[in-house]
């Protein structure tokens, strides 16, 4: 049986979004972590359709931030 990876990571959410997640966690009697993990699993295919920052053409040729950092 594979063991679960339980690494800790801090995530920051806008206050209103966090309140909504907390409300839903309370409503479902689940943890915040469980709600966020399920939301990711449901949304991941859609999120992967978004272009990466490297896929977006740079309209500002003089702004090279992030390209070599």
Secondary structure, 3 states (H helix, E strand, C coil): CCCCCCCCCCCCCCHHHHHHHHHHHHHHCCCHHHHHHHHHHHHHHHHCCCCCCCCCCCCCCCCCCCCCC
